[in-house]
């Protein structure tokens, strides 16, 4: 069985459609989505409507990302000030996103769980956005094995899928855990602007089970997505649009 693991769409419907097409070509039977659906992206409403429809499918499984919970929160002023202290453009995007969302969108985001677990034979799989212990914790490619083991020490899953950093990576710990970051569908932190997702393949034979995890990179119409984002009215949208073409930092400068 093949399962696609996607994360961090960030309102990029162009990228999402390209990845969904690739997932279909790969004959994946299920999709695990790790959140951050819409914030600061080119097509907020179109993307969340698409995800809502996908979520009606019994083979689509969705958890919340940290920005999904931000947008669903009632503490708008507090979240805006926190974002403003870190990055004004992201704060601007947050307020503009809220103007576009309808009540049913907010309720949908608020309803999403922060984690999910599955069992495949003797393997327990955890879906989280940042890390098993915190929705916005970073699991970066340059972490040491000891750091990854510390982050996952209280988690009893054998396989942990995460996102949040927009940087694909993977670890095999000395404690027997496999940790894989799915990267980003809609806003890859990369000089080469391709969407990234994971193909998780489970192979079962008589009395045995194995699995493989592969990062898959997908080309999409980056120029189109960038132009759509430039058309948004908030200050700094053009800088976010440039990051779709070439991201030299995780957040806009």
N, C-alpha and C positions, 0 to 999 in steps of 0.2 A: 504494500500500500504506500502511495505517495501522498504526502501532506505538504502544502505550501504554507510557509510562515512569513507574513508580511508585517511591516510596522512603519510608523511615521509617514503617513500619506500627506499630511499638511495641506489639504485642499487642492492637491494637484491631480485633477481628474484625468488630465492627459496621460500622466505617468501611470495612474491607477488602471486605466483602460488597457494600456500596453502590457502591464504586468498581468492583469487578469487574462488577457489573450494568451500570453506565454504560459500561464498556469494551466490553461485549457489544453494547449499543445502538449504540455508535459504529462497530461492525464492524471493530474492530482485529484484525489477523491475528496479531500477536505482542505479548508483554509483556516488557519489560525491567524487572527489579526491582533496585534499587540498595542493598538491605540495610537493616540495623537493623529486624529482623523483629519482635522480641518484647519487648525490655527495658522494664521499668517500665510495662507496659500492663495493661489490664483482664483479658485472657484469654490468658495465655501459652501454655498447652498447646494450646488449640483453634486458635490462630493458627499456631503452628509446624507442627501437623499439617496444616493447610490448605495451607501453603506447600510442605510436603514432597510433598503430592499434586499440587499445581500444577506442581512442578518435574519431575514425571514426564512432563509434556506437552512435546513437542518444540518447541512455540512459546512456551515460557516460559523465560526466561534470567535467572539469579540470581547476584548477587555478594554478598560479605560487606560489612556495615557495621562500624564500629568496636565497637559494642556486641555484635555477633554474635561477633567475635573475643574480646572480653572474657569472654563467657559460655563460650566454648569453651576458654579458656586454663586451664592447670594452676596458674598463679600466683594463686590465689584471694586469698591474704592481701595480696599486693602490690597487686593491682587494687583490693581493698576499701579499703586505706589511701589509695591515690591518689584514689579517689572520695570518701572521707571527708574528705580535705583540701579538696575542692572543693565538695561538696554532700552532706550527711548523708542526705537523703531518697533520693537516687539510689544511695548506698551501701547503704541499707536494702533498696531495691528489687532491687538486684543479688543480694544474699544470698538474698532470698526467691524470686527467679526460679530460682536454682540448686537450691533445694529442690524445685521443681516439675518440673524437667526430668529426663528419663530419659537413660540412656546413649546411646540411638540419636539423641536430639535433639542432644546435645553433639557426637557424631561427625558429624552432618549439618552443623552450624554450622562445625565445624573443617575440613570438606572444601571449603567455598566459596572460590572464587578472589576475589582483591581487585579485579581488573579483567577486562574482556572487550573485545575489539575485533571489529568487523564491517566489511565493505566492501559498499557499495551503489553500483554503478557506479564513478565516480571519487572517491567520498566515503568516507573512513575515519571510523568512529564509535567512540568510546571510552566505555565505561561505567566510572564510578568512584564511590566513595561520597562522599569529601570533596573531593579534587582529584586530578589525574593523578599528583602526586608524594607525596601523603600521605593516608592513609585518614581522618584526622580533621582535615584542614585546612578552614577555613571559606571558602566563596565566598559572600559576603554581597551583598545588593543595592546597598549603598553603596560598594563597592569602585570605585576608578578603573579606567579601561581599562588604564592602565600597570601597575597591580597585578595585574589579571587576566592581562595578557600575560606578566608575570614568572612567575606561577604555572604557566602553560601553555607556557612557552618551549621546554621539552625534550620536549614531546608532539607527535607528528607527525600526530595525528588532525585532521580538518577540523571534526568536530562532537563536543563533549564533553558528556555528561550526568552530572550529579552531584546530590547531596542533602545530607544531614547537618545543615544549618542550620535546616531546617523553614521556610525562607523562599524562596518561588519567585522567580526572577529570570532574566534572560538578558543576554548580552553579545555584541556583534559586534566583534571586535578588529581593529585595523589590520593585524594579521599574517594575517588571513583565516580566523580560527577563530570558530566559533559555540559559545558556552558557555551551557548552560541548566541551571538548578537546578530540580529537579522539586517542591520543597516537601515536604510531608508528607501521607501518607494518614491516619495515626492520631493524630498529635499536632501539628496545625498551630499555629505560633506566630502567633496572630491573635486579634483581638477578635471576629472573625466566624468561628465554628468550623465551617468547611467543609473537607472533604478536598480535596487538590489533587493532580493528576497532569498529565502532559504527553501530548498527542497529537502524534506525530511522523509527518508524512505525506510520503511520497516519490512524486513524480509523474514518470513517465518517458514520453517520447514519442520519436519517431524521432530518434536522434542528439542527444538533449538530456535533461537531468534537472534537476529542481528539488525543493525541499523546503520545508515549513512546520513551525513549532513553535508549538503553542498550549497554554497552561495552561488546564486545565479544573477548575472548582470544583464539588464535589458535596456536596449536603446529605445528612446521615445522622442517625440517632437519637442525638444527642449525650447527651441525658439518660440513655438506657439505658446507654451506654458509661460515663458518669460514675458511675452507680450501681453498675455491675459493678466498677469500679476501687475504689470506696469499701469494697467488701466484702473486699478483700484485707487481710491482717492486719498488714503491716509498718507501722511508724510513718511517717506522712507520706503514706500512700496517699490520704487525703482531700484533701490539697493538690494532688496530681497530678490527682485527679478534677476539682477545681475548674478546673484549667488546660485541661481539655477543653472546658469551657463558655466560658471567656474567658482567654486567655493574655496576660498583661501582661509576662511575662518568658519567656526560653527555658527556664530551669530553676526548679524550685519554690523559694520563699523560706521 
